[in-house]
Amino acid sequence: MRVAVERYARHDYWRPGVAGALAAPVHALDRLFDRVYTSRYNPLYRTGTLASLCLLIALVTGVYLLFVYEIGRPYESVARMQEDPFLGRPMRALHRYASDLAVVAVLLHVGRLLVQGKTWGARALAWITGVLLAGAMFLSAMTGFVLVWDQFGQALAVAGAKILRLVPLFPEPPDRAFAGDRPMTAQFFFMNLFLHVAIPLGMIGFLWLHTSRLARAAWFPERKVALGTLAGLVALAVLWPAPLPRAADLLTIPGRIEVDWFYGFWLPVVQASPLAGLAVGAGVAALLLVVPWLVAPAAAARPAPAVADPDKCEGCEQCFRDCPYDAIQMVTGKHPDRHPLRAEVQPSLCVSCGLCAASCASLAIGPAGRTGLHQLASASELVASAADAGSRTVLVACRNNDGVTERLRRGFADDRGIAFFDVDCAGTVHPGTAAYLASRFGGAVVIGCPPQNCVHREGATLADARLLMGQKPAIPGRLAPDSIRVLHDSLGEWPRIAAAIESFRRARPAASGAGRARFALAATVSAVLLALLALGSRAPQGADADHALLRLGWRLAGQVKERCRDLTPAELAKQPAHMRTPRECTSEVLTYDLRAEIDGRVVVDKRVKSPGLRADRPLSVEEEVVVAPGEHAVKITFTPEAPGSGGRVLAFDGTLRLDRQRVVLITSENDRLVVR
């Protein structure tokens, strides 16, 4: 999607086509939350740091849970925590809800990055590491659910094992461990506990890499937002603790269970078809990883990086300090006798934001056609074309502030006391340009994005520092201090923008909003959102089964048939003397036939071959048959396909009672089939 540009430099901020589909819902949600929380505290503008905060909360609470968890008695130890209303139950709930909120924050973060086009070029590393971080977060969370070993943990473990079975890397099918013929071992839970702890620790390194191309990267939100989020999660954990479903039972059909939807949304797909689940998951992961190349603009559409003029640069280092992406370095100056250092832009790191152009007093740096000099020239054209400029107020508006520029032009279309000067970002407004416009007009109002939603990260912060706080290059002291006002509001706060402009024109201070009423509204909306989070953490899934299940599960060491024959004298003569053997033997791995009958009806009839590249791994049988409750005559045979091959034969013939929602397992023991 291309952004129309008027006057200054005609810079098109490129966004991928997918941004058009996502922009409307994302911006609508932004405006709604701005009305509730104000743009200053809107959580949607800080989803990345909120995700990090949630992971930190999960890490801290996880340390406590680690010391009270027992791998030898997993469910019992968690149930004991659940019975402790003062520490164990709230701590476990806080751990759970923080993990759920992290998923919501990550999804919103991805949507915002796509809408803002921050996925390619210098930002590709952040995107790819972000995808890996999201995958690691899901994997770590799923091992945590398995550690509880309730019905949901069992469903995740079994579904994951069915997916792993499709990957030919294991000597034995992973889902064989969940047949139910033996209890889960402490080693299984230790492995999950190790992964559950090790993965988040590894994520810290990836988080550093994720933000490594950002100057002054923030890992956590501001104190008020962080404390508010923590307080809300603690209140939810105390008032509505996380559920604890029934204990896992591999010989019971799970039926209707409570699922944490944020991490278990994929279960129905895998339960219906593991292959489809693997294909969809791998496809989504691959698609996300190649996004930086899929949505990157053509070479002709890519904005040119900033360039520093070595003849003009005075080596003040202000652009070096201001660049939000660490794309500027200071090198030996072209005229070291006058300026020992000069700025040099690293094109591979530059995102062409243009913030550096407003940092330079000598107008020596900026993207092509978008330096401070070009901006001043454009401002001069506006002044020359404006009649009675001294009696008018100029609105310097950021084009990337969703809908604000258009609303300003509609709202003040018939007001001859208003002039318009659009820029790419409030942070690109050079103090010299602002001072020039403010002195030629009756004053200037700079309207930028909310600080946490600036498409160039720190544009709003830099605008305040340069235009209001005296950061170099500073506004000339002879200019009246009240001739420039800077606003950082969104379209959702339009009444506030309009009121601020009117108060500026009438030389009156802007009125402040109703603090208590807004706080009450924000608290109410937060409570509703947290309740929805809790509901998603305990969403019912599936239905209670009205049938029974006959499960066939065993493994048989590969059966080999050996054929030997005596070599003829002529054949022996062809062999080297030191390698002659009188007999030649070949071996053949046997293929088996599996046949199962229930009440005389054949329900399973298939060939079973040894897996592995050389077909030398143990034969594995994993079959499930849905059966109506009651007594049934069951006959099972597992025989070599080739008669007279000498391979072992397994058989069962008897009457079994199968109860509703129960699993009857037939497995092998001492070369015979038995019922468990």
N, C-alpha and C positions, 0 to 999 in steps of 0.2 A: 504494500500500500504506500503510495507516495503522498507526502505532505505538501500541500501547495505553499509556495513561498512568495511573499511580495517584497518589495524593497531589498532589505539587507542581504546581499550575497546569494540569494536564491538557492539556498542549500536545501536539498531534498533529503530529509531523514528517512533512510530506506527501512522498510519493514517487510517481512515475508508475507506471502498471500494468506497464510493461515491466521495472521494477525487480524485480518478483516473479520473473520468468523468469530474470533474470541473477543475482539475489542468491545463490542456492544455489551455483552454480559459482564465483562470485567469492569468497564467504566460505570455501568449501572450499579454494580455492587459497591464500587468505590464511593459513588455519590451518596448511596444509602448510608454507608458506614461513616462518611464525613458528617452527615447530619446528626448521627448518634454520638460519635466519639470526637468530632472535629478532626480536621485533617492533621492536626498536631499529634493526636494520639491514635489515629486510625491504625488498627493492627494489620490491615491488608497492605500497608505500605512498608511493613517490616517483617514479611513472612519468612525471609531467610534467617534473620536473627532470632525470630520466635522459634523456628525449628531447632536452632542450636540451643536455645534456652530449654526447650522440652527435652532434648537429649541430655543436657546437663542434669536436669531434675531426675530423669530416669537413671542416670549414672549414679547420682548421690543416693537415691532411694535404693538402688540395686545393691549398693555396698552393704546396707543393713540387711536386706533380704538374703544376701549371700551367706551371712553368718548364722541365720536361723534355718536355712534350707538343708535338707538331708537327702543325699542322692540315694541312700538305701531305703528311705521311706518318703518318696517325693510327695504324693498326694496328702499323706497324713501330716507332713510338716507344714504344707500350705494350709491345710484345714486348721491346724493349730494357730497359725498366724491369723486366720479369718476369725477365730474365736476371741482374739485380743482386740477389744474395741478402742483401746487407748493408743496403741502403737502399730501392732502388726497389721490390722485391717486397714487403717488409713494409709499406712506406708505402702502396702501392696496396691491399694486403689490409686494412690498418687502416681506410682510407678506405671500403672496401666493407662491411666488417663493422659499422662504426659506423653506416652508413646503414641496414643491415638491422635492427640492434637498435633504431634510432629508430622503425621501423615497428611492431615488437613493443610498444615502450613506448607509442606513441600509441594503439594498439588497446586495450591494458590501461587506459590513462588514460580513454578514452571509456567503457569498460565500468564503471569505478568511478564516474565522474560520473553515469551513468544510474542506477546502483544507489543512489547517495546523493541523487539528485534535484537535482543542481546544474546545471540546464540552463535555467532560466527566471528571469523577474523580473530582479533586479539582476545575475544571472550570465549573462544572455542575450548580452551583448556578448562575454564570454569564450568562450562556446560558438561563436558565429558566427565570430569571428576564429580560433578553433581549427580549425574546418572549413576555412577559407581557408588557414591555415598547413599543414594536412595535404595539401590539394590542391597547394599550391606545392611542398611537399617531394617529392611524387610526380613532379611535372612536372620539377623540377630533377634528380632522380635519373635519370629516363628520358633526359634530354638527356645526362647523364653516360655512361650505357650506350651511347648512340648514338656518342659520341665515340670509344669503343674501336674501333668498326666491326668487331666480330666477328659471329658468327652470331646471337647474342642481340641485339646492337645493331641488326643488320639487321632482325630480326623485329619489334622494337619500332618502328623507323622505318617499316617498311612498314605495320604495323597502324595506327599513328597516322595515316599518310597516307590510309589507306582510310576512317578515321573522318572526317578533315577533308574528304574528297571529298564527304561528305554535307552539308556546310555550304556553302551557295551564296554564298561570299564570295571565291572565288579565280577569277582569269581563266582558269587552266588547272588541271585536276585535279592535286592535290598528288602522288598516287601515280604520275603520269607520270614523275617524276624517278627512279623506281626501276625503270623498264622494263629497264634494262641496256644500252641502246644507246650510252650514254656513261658514263665514270667519274664518280663523285661529285666535285664540285668542292670546292676549299678554302673557298669562300664558304659552302657548306653546313655544314662543320664549324666555321667561324668563328661562324656564327649559333648553333649548338648550344653552342659554348663560351661565347659571350656570355650566353646564357640560363642556362647552368649556373653562371655566376659571379654574374650580376645578381639572379637569383631569391633565392638565400640572403641576399644583402645586403638585399634588400627585406623578407625575412622578419624581420630584426632589428627593423624598425619595427613590424611586425605583432605581434611577440612582446611589445614594450613595450605595445602597445594591448591585447593579450591579458591582460596582468597589471595594467592601469592602474587597475582598481577594487579592487586588493588593497593593503593596507598591509603594508609589509615583505615584498614579493614576493620569493621565492627563485627564481632562474633555474637554479641548479645544486644538486645534492645535497650533503650534508655531505662533508667532506674524505675521511673513511675510505671512504665508499661510492663517491665519485668516483674515488679512487685505486684501489680494488679493481676497479671496472668497467674503468678504463683498463688496469690490469695484466692483467686477463683478456683483453681485446681484443688487447693487444700480444702476449701469449703465443699466442693463437690465430693471429694474423697471421704469427708467426714459424714456428710448428710446422705449420700447415696453411694455406698461402697461398691466396689467392683464385685460382680457375681462370681460364685464358685460352682460350676456345674458338677454333676455326679462324677464319681471316679471312673477312669477309663476301664473298660472291660472288653478285651479282644474277642470274647465269645458271646457278646451281646450286640445285636444290630443297633447302632446309635439312634436311629429315628430322629425325632425332633430335638434339636439341641440349641443352646444359646451360643451364637457365634459373634466374635468380635469382627464386625463387618469391615473395619478398616484394614485388617490383615487377612481375613478369610473370605473376601469377596470372590476369589477365584475357585473356591472349593467345588461349587456345582459343576463347573466346566470339567475339572479333572475327574470328578467322580463319574461323570457321564462318559468321558473319553480322555484318558491320560495323554494319548498322542495329540489330541486337539489342544489340550491344556499346554503341553510342551511347545507345540507349534505357535500358539498365540503368544505365550510368554517370551519365547525366543524372538519372535517377530517384533514384538513391542520393544524389547531391549535393543535389538539391532537397529530398529527405526530411530529410537532415541539417540543412540550413539552416533548415527550418521547425520543427525539434524544439522550440525554446523556446515556440512557440505550440501545438504539438500536445499536449505533455505538461503544459502549465501547468494548475494546478488551477482550478476554478471560483472565482469571486470569494468565495463564502461559505466556501470551504475554505482560502483563503489566510491564513496567519498574520499577525496584525497587527504592524506595525513597532513598534519601541521608541518610547517617549515620555518626554521629560524634563519633570519638574514644575518650572516656572520659580520657584515660591515656595520650593521646598526646595533647589534646586541652589545649591551653594556655590562653583561655578566652580573646582574644584580641578584640572580637566583630566585626571583619571585615566581616565575613560571615553573621552575623546578620544584619549588615547595608547594605550589597550588595544584599541579597536575594530579588528578584523582587516580591515574592509571600507571604512575611511575614510568611514563613514556619519554620523559625528558631527562637528560643527563648533562652535567657540566663538564666541558672539556677545555683544553688550552685555547685561549682566545686568539683571534686572528691578529690582534694588535696587543700583545701581552704587556707592552710598556704602558698602555692606557687602561686596558681591561684584561686582567690575567685569565679570566674565564669567559666562556660563552656557552650559550645553550645549544644543545643538539638533540633533535627529536629522533627517537627510534621508531621507524615506520611500522615495524611488526607489532608494537605495543600500542600505537596511537589509534584511537577510535574516532578521530576527527570531531571531537566534541566542541572545540573552539574556545574552551575556557581559558586557555593560555593566552589568547589574544587580548583578553581583558586584564591580564596580569602585567603587561609590558608597557612601561612608561614611554619607551622609545618606539613603540609600534613595530617591533622587529619580528614578531612571531605570530603564527596563526595558519589555519588552512588556506588554501589558495582562494583569493577573493573574499576572505572573511577575517582579515586582520582588523585591528583597531582603526587603521587608516581608512579601510573601505567602509567601516561602520560610520566613522565621522563624515565621510563624503556623502553617505546615504542620508545621514541626519541633516547635513547642510542642504541637500535637495529638498527635504521635507520642510525645513524652515523657509526656504526661498519660495516654496509653492503655497505656504500657509498665509492666508490674509489675517491680519490682526493677531499675530502669534502671541504677542505679549499678554493678551486677555484670555488666552485659551490654556487648557491643561492638556498635556500630552500623555497618553497612556502607552507605556512601553510594555508590551505583552508577549509572553512566551507562547509560541505556536504549539508547543508540545503539551501544554496544560489543557487536557481534554475539554474541548468545547468552550473554554473561557474566551478565547479570542473572538470566536464567532458570536458569542453572546454579548460581548462588549460592543461589537459593531452593530448588532441589532438593537441593543438597549440604548445606545447613544447615537443612533443613525441620524436623528433629527436635531441633535444638540450641536449647534455651531461652536460651542465653547470647548469642544473636545477634538483633539487630533490623535492619530494612531501611528505608532511606530512598532512594528513587529520584529521580534528577534527569535533566534533558535532556542535560547535559554536565558533566564535572568542572569546567570553567571557569565554570559558572554557580553553583557553590557559593560563597555569600558567606562571607567569613572569619568574620563574626559568627555565621552559622548553624553553621559547622564548630566554632567555639569553644563555642557553646551546646550542641551535641550531645555534643561530647567531654567537657564538664564535667558534663553530666547523666547520661551513660552512662559506662561504664568506659573509654571511648576511642572514636575514630572512624577507620575505614579508608575512604579515598576511592578508588574504583576507577574509573579512566577509560580511555579509548581509548589505544592507542599514539600518541605525539605526532604522528607523520606521517600518522596515519589518522583524526585528529579530524574529525568531520563539520563542525565549525565552525572548522577550520584551527588555531587557537592555543589551544583550550580546555585542553589538557594543559599547555602551557607556562605559561599564566596561572594554572592551579591550583597548579603548583609555586611560581611566583613569590609568590603571595599566601599560601599555606598553609605554605610551608616556608622562604621566603627573605625574608620581611618586607616585601614590596611592599604599599603602601597599597591599601585599608584592611587593616592588618596584624592578625594574631592578637594578642589581649591578652597582655601579657607575663606576667601572673600564671598563665597556663595552662601546665601542665607541657609541656616541649618534646617529650616522647615520647608525648603523648596523641593525636596525629594522625599517621597514616601515609598517604602517597599512592602508589598503584600505577598503572602504565600498562602493562597487559598484555592480551593478547587471549585468546580462548577456546582457541587453540592452545597457550597457555602455562598451562593450568589448574593443573597441579601446582605451578607457581611461585606462582600466586595463592593457592591453598589453603595452601601452606607459609608464605607471608608473613602470612596472616591468623592462622594458628596461632602463629607466632613472636611476632606482636604481642600476642596474648592471653596468652602466657606470658612476655612481656617479655624476649624473646631476639632477637638479631639474626638476620635471615634468612640462610640459607645461600646461597652463590653457586654458580652452575652450573660444570660442567666446561669450562674454557676451551679446552684443546687438543683434546679430543674434538669439541667443537662446531665449532671452526675446521676440523678435518679433514673433518667432514661437510659443512660449507658449501663448502669447496674442491672436494670431490668432486662435489657437486650442481652447482656452478658450471661445472665442467669438462664435465659431461654436457650442461648447457643450452647452453654455447658450441658444443659439437660439433653439437647439433641446429641451432643457428643456421648453422653452416658447411654442414651438409647442405642446409638450405633455400636456401642461396646457390648451390647447384650441382645442383638437382633436374633429372633428365632429363625431357624432354617431347617428345612426338611419336614418330614411327617413321621409319626409313629408307625412302625411297620406292622402289618397284619399278617405277616408270613414268617416262616423260619428260613434258615439258611444251612445248606449242607456244604461244608468247605473241605476240599481235598488238598492236602498240603504235605509234601514230603520231598526228600531228596535222596537220590540213589547214586552211589559212586559209579562213574562211567563203566559200563559193561563192555568188555573187549573180547572179541572172538579171534583166536590166533589160528592161522592156517600154515602148516609146514609140509615141505616135501623134500625128498632126497634129490640132489643134483646129479645129472648124468656125467660120465667121465668127460664128454666133450665140453660140457659147461664148466667143469672144474678146470679144464686145460686153458680156458680163456681167461681165467683169473690169475693175478699175480701170485707167485708161489707163497709169499708170506701172508696172503689174505684169503687163502682157500678155506672154505667151510663146507662140510659135507651136506649140510641142510640149509634151506632157505625158508625163513618164516616171515609172514606178513600179518599185521593185526588190523582189525576192523572194529570201529566203535559201533555198538549196536544201537539201532533205533527201536523205540518201544511204541506199542499201541496202548492207549488208555481208553477204557470203555467203562461207563457207569450207567446202571439201570436203576430206576426207581419205579416200583410196582410194575415191572416188566417193560417200562417205557425207557428207551435209550435217551439219556440227557447229555452225555458226553461221549464223543467218539473222535479221537484225534491222535495224530502221531506226535511223539515227543522225541526230539533230537537233542543230543548233547550240545550245549552252547560253547562259545569260544571260537577263535579263529581256526584252531585245529580240531574242533569238535571233541575236546578231551576233558571238558569240565563235567561235574556231576549232573545227572539228569535231575531236573527240578519240575515238580508238579504244583501248580497253583490254580485251582479252579473253584468257583463258587456257583451253586445251583439254588435258585429260589424254590422253596417247597412249601406246600400248604401245611399248617400245623396238624399234628396227629401221628399215628404209627404208619410206617412205610417199610416195605421190603426193599432193601438196598443191596445191590450186587455190583462189585467193582473188580475189574481185572486190569493188571498192568503187566503186559507180557512182551517179550522180544518180537519184533516184526518178522524176523526170519525164524521159522520153526526149526527146532533141533540145534539152535545155536549155543545152548548151554547157559544162557543168561538167567539171572534170578527172576523169579515170577512172584509178584505180589497180588494178593486177592483178598476180598472180603465179601461175605455173603451172610446177611442177617436182617433182623427186624430192628428198626430204630424208632424211638419216639422223639419227635421234633416239636418243641414248644414255640409258641408265638414270640417273636423278637429275640429268639435265641439262635446261637450258632452251634452246630454239631460238627466237630472236626474229626476227620479220619486222616491219620498220619501213620508213618512207618515206625516200627520198633522191633529190633531183633529180626529183621527180614520178614516181617509180617505187618499187615495193616491192622491198626487198633483204633478204637473210638476214644476221643477225649471230650 
